């Protein structure tokens, strides 16, 4: 049988141009009672041909023009059509096409899927929405030993991202990052007591949520965010000092931003020569660079917590008075987050994977502008997830007819019965 749909009998198939097959068919089932009141006093009430789309065959879209008898109940006066187990009436498609769309629309854009199967983009989005809701109900939240908490900026909103640092997987993505949201997200873990370490940036609601739900977990501030503060202090000082220079002096400091932010170990010989030239002409810029390097060197040390704290205090005392005020805010922040910041020297974990995951999320968002957050979240969580089982490839040598994709030649010989269309055909 052409379509391999037991509830449908094919009458004929017609090629329609280069891109479509038109399949004319009739429904096989006959009702025995009214589906509304279960009364068996029913009678025929005309026929109607309806178009349902099916999975593509040979790269062509398939439209099934299905003739269905209509009945009326003498008891409740309701009208109804023949039932068809292979058809999804809500989407005007076969059930296997709906399943096909679910698999493909979560990977490809809704526009491309709509073009390939012959449904509207709105229908594809509706099917995908229902599918993502079903996946979300089935999704089992793994409890990581090392939890990463961060946010990604999408559509002018900050979205919460939770990751399993040890397994390098994205655990969840939520549409906002409020304290209440983070608390609810942490409660979704089946075994929150198994979370041993949480790495995050210095966003107070994150710390408060962790303290409320998993107070036993050690909070470690991500090293990148701590070092980033030193770069921001240098950049603030550079702009301030540049504003006081003449135009001629400013020209002499070409590329100063990149030079100041570059680590000492990464400097080229010419960069070092330029930097050394600032000692005499621009001592404050040189002092900014040295202070930044001294701070970053602390977080590169393989030392104990107490040794790191000693190095930090020594570094504060070494900052020249002329540039100290640029680092004052950063120093206050480190002191306010003293415990969590120096936890890094006891538990050397970072949030680098989460930052990488954020870039991955942004790239998915760019592929299909206009994704709803729910669809984007589904694409992030359910594509390529470790728990997914990939289908086995087709074995070579299997005849195409045996897997239901071949169109028999006899279906194109212009014979057959024309299916009548009633006046209100749709």
N, C-alpha and C positions, 0 to 999 in steps of 0.2 A: 504493500500500500504506500502511496506517495508520501503522505504526511505522517504516517504512523501515529495517527490520533484515533483512538478506538471509538470516540463518540461522534466522529464525522465520517461521512462517505463522500469521496471525491467524485464529481461528475465529469469535469474536464479541467484542463490547465491550458492557459494561453500566455504566450510571451507578449509582454507589453513594452515595446521599445527595448533599449539596452539595459535597463536598470530594474525592471520589475517582472514578477510573475503574478498573474491573476489566476487564482484557484477557485473554481465554482464547486460548491459542496452543499450537502444537506445534513441536517442533524438526525441522529439515529434514534434517540430516546423518545418514548411516548409516555406522557403523564397518565397516572391512574386516578389522581385526585387533585383537588385544588390545594396549592401550597399555602394558601391563606387560612382556609377554614377546614381543610382535610375532607371536604365533601366530594363524593365521586360523581356528582351531577354536573359534568362539564361537557362542553361541545366546541367544535371547531369554529374559529372566528377569524378566518383569513390567514394569510401568510405574509412574511416580510423578509427581505434580503438585507442583511447587515454586513458591514465590512469589518473584519477583524484582521489585525496584522499578525504575522508569524515570524519565526526566526529566519534570517536571510539564508538563501540557498544559492550556491555558486556565486556568491558576491552580489546577489540581487535581492531586493526587498520582495517579500511575499505577502500578498493581500488575499485573504480568504473571503469570498463573497458567499456567506453562509445563509441558506434558506432555512428559516425557522417558522414552524406553524404557531399560530396564536390561538389561545383557547379562552373561553369565558365560563365562569362558574355560575350556574343557575341559582345557587344559594346566596352568595355574597356579591354577585355581579362583578367580581374582580376579573381583569384580563391578565393573562400571563403567557410567556413563550415556552417552547420546549426547553428543558434544561440541557446543558451541554457541559460535561465534566471537564473538557479540555479548554474551555473558554473562561476568561476573566472579563465579565461584563463591565466591571467598573473602569477598566482601562482600554476596552475595545481591542483586546489582544489575547493571544493564546497564553495559557499559564506558563508554558515553557519560554515564551518570549519575555514574559515578566521576569522569570528567573534569569534569563540571558541578560536583560537590561540591568538587573541588580548586580550581576558580576562585572559587567563592562562599564557601567556608568560610575562606579566607585573608583575606576581607574582612569577612564577617559572623560572628556568634557561632555556635558549633557547635549550640547549643540551637535557634536560629532556623532554621538549615539543616535540622536533623533534623526539625523540625515541618513544613517546607515539602516535603520529599521523602519522608517516611514511614519513614526509617531511625532506629535508636536513636542517641542522642547518642554512645555509645561507638563505634559504627561510623563516625560522622563524624570523631571524633577519630583513629581508626585510619587512615582514608584521608588525613586532613590530615597526620598524622605521616609517613606514607610519602612524601607529596608534598613536604613540607619537606625531607626527607632527599635527595630527588632534586634539588630546586632548589639545595640547598647544594653538591652535587657539581658542578653545572653553573655555579655562581656564579664569575665572574671578578673577582678583587680588583683594583680600579683602584689604581694607585700615585699618590698625590697629591704635588704639589709642596710643599704646606703641610699637614702632618698635625696634626690635633687629637686629643689624648688626654685623656679625662676618665672619670668614672664616674657611674652613676645608681643610686640606692637603690631596689631592687625586692624585695619579699618578704623583707625583713630581710637582704638580701645586697647587696653592692656589685658592680655589673656594669660591665665595661669597655666603653667606647664609643670607637670610632675614627671620625673624620670627615675629609672633604676640605674644608678651609676655603675654598679658592679656588672650588671647584665647588658648595659648599654642599650636600653629600650625606653621608649616613651610610654609611661604608664597612663597618663590622662592629660586632657587639655580642657580647661573650663573657661567660660566666657568672661569672667572677671577675677580680680585678685583681692577682694575684700577679706577681712579677717573671718567673717562668718562663712564665706565660701571656702576658704582654706580649711577651716575647722571641719566643715561638712565633708570636704574631700578626704581629709585624714581619717574620718570615721568610716569611710567606705572600705578601707582596708580590712580584710578579714582578721588578720593577726597583727595589729599595730604594735604589739609588744616586741615583734621581731625587728622593728626598725631600730637600728643601733646608732646610726649617724645621719644627720640631716645637713646638707650643704646648701647655702643660700647667699643672697646678697643682703645688704643692710636695709631691709624693708621691715619695719617694726611689726606690722600685722603677721608676717611670716613667723617671727620669733614668738609672738604671743600665742598664735595658733598651736605651734609645736608644744609650748609650755602647757597649754590647756589639755591637749589630747595625748601627747606622748612625752611627758615630762622627763622620762628616763633617757631620752635620746640626747646625744651630744650634738650641739649645733656648731658647725664650722663655717665661718665666713669664707666665701670663695676668694682665693688668693688674687685672682684677676681684678676683682672689684677693689681690693685694698690697694694694689699697685696702681690701678687706674686713678685713684685720688691724688697720688704724687704727680702723675702726668698732668692732671687738671690744675694742680697748684702751679706747676711750671708754666703751663699755657697762660694762666691768669697773670703771672708775673711778667712773662714775655710781652704780652699785649700792653700791660701797664707801662713797662719800661720803654717799649717802642714808641708809645705816644709822646714821650718826652724828647725824642731824638729829632734831629733835623732831617731833611729829605736826603741829604748827602750821606749822613750816617746810616739811615735806613737802607740805602742801596748797598752799603757794605755788609749788611746782615742778611743778604739774600740766602734763602734756604735755612734760616735760623730755626724755624719751627721744627722741621724734620730733624735737624741736627740735635736740638735740645731733647726731643722725645726719644731719640735713638739711644739704646743701651751702649755703655762704654765698650763692652766687648764686641759690639757689632760695627764700630766705627772704622772707616777706611783711613789709610795714612793721611790723605788730604783732609778728611774730616777732623782728625786729631790735630793737624797743624792749624786749621782754622779755629778750633776750639781753644787751643793754647794761645792763639793770638788775642783772644778775648780777655785773657787774664789782666792785661794792662789797659786795653781800651774800653772793655765792657765788663768790669769785674762782677757786676750784679748778675749778668746772664751766666757767667761762668759759675758763680756761687749757686744759682738755681739748679744748674745741671749737676753739680757735685752733690748737692743736698738730695736731689732726686735719686741719684745713683746710690748714695749711702742708704737710703730707705729701702730701695729695691733689693740691695745686696742682703739685707736682713732676711727677706723672704726667700732668698736663694740658699740660705744656710741650712745645713743638716745638723741642727743643734736641738737642745731641749727647750722646753717652754721657758724656764727660768733664764737660760742663756739668751734667748730671743728677747725677753723683756729687758734684760740688762743692755743688750745691744740697742734696743729701741730708745731707752732713756739716755744712753750715751750719744746716740744720733741727735736727739733733741738738743742736747747741750752743745753739739758741734755746729749747729746751723748758724751762719752769720746773722747778726742782728739786722743787717740791711734787707734781708729777704725772709726773715722769720715770719713776718705777718702773712706771707703768702701760704705758709704751711700750717698756720694756726688752726684753721677750721678742720683740716685733715687730722691733726693731732688730737683735737677734741673728739672727733668721731671715733678714732681708734680707741681712745680712752673710754668712751661711752659703750663701745662694743668690745671691751678689753678681753673678757672671758672667751667670747665666741671667736674673736680675731686670733688670739694666741692658741686656741684649740688646734689650729692647723699644725702646730709643731708636735702635738701629741697624736694627731690623726691626719696624716698627709693625704687628704682627699680634696679634690677641686670640683667645680661645677662645669668643667670644660666640655663634657659630653652634652650637658643641657644647652650650653651656648651653641654647640654644633647642631643640636636638634632644633633649636629656634631658627637657624638658617635653613634647615630642611623644610620646616613648616612654612617659612616665607616663600620658598621656591614653589611649593605646592599651591600656595595662595595665588602666586603670579600666573601659574599655568591656566587657571580658570577664574578670571575676574568675575565677581558677582556670586561666588559660592556663598551660600548661607554658612553660618558658623557650624551648624550641625553636620553639614556635608563635609566641610573642611576637617572637622574633628574626626569624622568617620574615615576619611582618606588617610589621615595621619595615624590613627590607631589600628585600623584593620587591614591596611595594605602592607604586605610583607611582614606581618606579625609572626612571631615564632610559633604560635599555636595554630597557625593556618596550615591546612594540608593542601598541597598543590595537586591538581589532577594529573593522572598519568598521561603521557603522550600517546597518541594513536600508534598502534603497531604497524610497521611497514608491511605492505602486502595485503592488507585487509581491503576487500572490495568496497567501493563507496556505497553500493546498494545495501550492503549488510549493516551499515550504520545509519541508514535512513536519510541520506542526503542526495541521492540520485533521483533524477526525473526520468521515468520511463519514456522511451521514444513515442510509444503509441498515444501518449497524452497530447501530442501536438498535431493530430491528423484531421482537425476540423470536424470530427464527428461529435455526437453527443446531443444531449437535450438542453435546449436553452432554458435557463432558470427564469421564470417570470418575476417581474418586479412590480410590486403594487404601487399605488399612487404616492404613498408617503415613504418611499424608499429612502433610507439614510445609511 
